[in-house]
Structure formats: structure tokens, C-alpha cells
Amino acid sequence: MRFTLRQLEVFAAVARLESVTRAAQSLALSQSAASTSLTELERQSDCQLFDRVGKRLKLNALGRQLLPQAMALLNQAREIEDLLDGKEGFGSLAVGATLTVGNYLATLLIGAFMQRHPESRVRLHVQNTAHIVQQVANHELDLGLIEGCCQHPDVELQPWVEDELVVFCAPQHPLAQRGRASLDELAGEAWILREQGSGTRLTFDQAMRHHRPALNIRLELEHTEAIKRAVESSLGIGCISRLALRDAFRRGSLVPVETPELDLKRQFCFLWHKQKLHTAAMREFLEQCRALTAGVRRSDEIVLPPIA
């Protein structure tokens, strides 16, 4: 065999970070050791895996073909190493989740997973849909839990559970008394919405695309809790997942506004790279996610178990 696992590890790190220096730092290697490892891999195979663009290294066509296979081999090697160390194959797991899923479901799921497998190393990245999709496509994450859909050609998407957005307002708002609103009424309100690139904003924009009243968007915020606080303060009305609002609705600090003219349904989905090897940790975590939502019609009906 003309290559080593260390060479593949350096190759994968350079592919992800587009820099030998940053790759060396991430692997706790000297820059010269990382550079030598990459040079030897290319020399022994008589091929070039990167295009040099200024100070950055960009994967060429051959490098893009090699990356998923290298990642699969490295994942298998880590599983073997964990098994030999008595860890039953549950090693590292990197999960990305969009804001609603991350704040209300993923943290509990990961907590329960780590309780069952305390030897595992789990990382959770909470970002918007566009970032999670890109990180999965770049092999930076094993698995993504997102709101809505994506069209990336390298990513496989699988539905998980239905979710629904809901328009909401403060209890003292005039719409709170009626509990419903027409499109014309919505067009006259100030809005507090998620930022572009989020799954929530994409679903909202798609629901409005056939109607397209000129909305007065007062604020665009990256966090659902900030949107809830802004709406509670009567700065405008909002539209986020019912899952994120169910406690506020129970308390009466926020009020749902039904909008029969808008289709605000969407799916929470799993996603992974199409060429990703499903490790034992990934398989069990996916099974745990599906068990949480078994028999549930919509996300806000999920019974969230306490963590012991």
C-alpha cells in the first residue's frame, strides 16, 4: 500500500481548511510534517490533488473524488481503534443542527446519547440551514438535522418529522383578540423574522411567494429567542416554529395568529453526504431520533424526556 492513514488524515484536513498551516495546527503537527505528508502522498501516487490558488489549496477533480473515500476509510480506522480500546465502536460524532432543532431537540438527544455512551466524543454545531448543508457537503459534519429542504447535489436528505410555522403576536396586539388574520392584514404589520439562509425564513418566503404583499420587515434576527422577546415587547409580529413557541403559548406571553391562506408546513430532515460511511454512532443516533418522534404527527407534539 503506497499511502498511510496519516497521509490521508493530512489530505482531508487540508481539503477542509484549504491551508497546510491550518491543517497542521488542527492535527497538532508541525507545518513541515504536514507538508511532507501531503507531498509524499502526491509523489507516491504520481498525481496532484490540489490546485494552488494564491495561498489557498483547492481540491481539483481527482481530489474531490478521493475525499469521500478517504473520509470513509478514516472513519473505519477510528471505529477499529475505538473497538480495540474497548469502546464498542462508538467514537466521535459530529452533528450539525439548525436553530429550532438544535435548541429544542438536538441538545436533549445528544445528552441522552452521551449518557449511554460516555466514551463517545460528540460535537454539536448549531447554525442556519445554509451553513449546515455546506458543512455536511464538505465532510466537516457526519450528520445534519435541518428545517426544510436543500438541493445540494452531494447531500442525501431524508424526512424526519413534520413541523409547522405559526404567525404570533403579543397578547396586547389587536390580532391577539381575533386569533386569525388575512393576507391584507398581515401586509400592514411590522415583522420580526429570521435571517436569509435559515430554513425558517425559506419556508416563510415560500409560503408568501404567490401572494407577495410588500411586507414591512422591521428586524431580521438569527435567534428564535430574540424574535420571541422582540414580539413580546410589541415591536412587531413574528413567524417561527410552533415547537419553539409552545411554552410561551401555554403561559400566554405570546398568542398564535392563524393564517388559513398560508401553507406554513415543512419537514425536519436528516442529511448526510451521499458517500458518507454510516458509523455505528451515526446509526444509533438516527435510531434514537426516530424513536423520539415515533407516532408523533407534528414536532410540537413531541414529548421531550428529561435527562436524568
Protein Blocks (a to p, Z undefined) as FASTA:
>chain_A
ZZdfklmmmmmmmmmnopaklmmmmnopafklmmmmmmmmmmmnopafbdcehjbccddf
klmmmmmmmmmmmmmmmmmmmmmnonnopacddddddfklmmmmmmmmmmmmmmmmmmbc
cddddddfklmmmmmmnopafbdcdehddfbfkbccddfbdcdddddddfklmklmnopa
cfklmmmpccddddehiaklmmmmmmmmmnopacddfbdcfbfklmmmmmmnonaccddd
fklmmmmmmnopaccdddfkbccbdcddddddfklccdfklmmmmmmmmmmmgoiabfkl
pccdddZZ
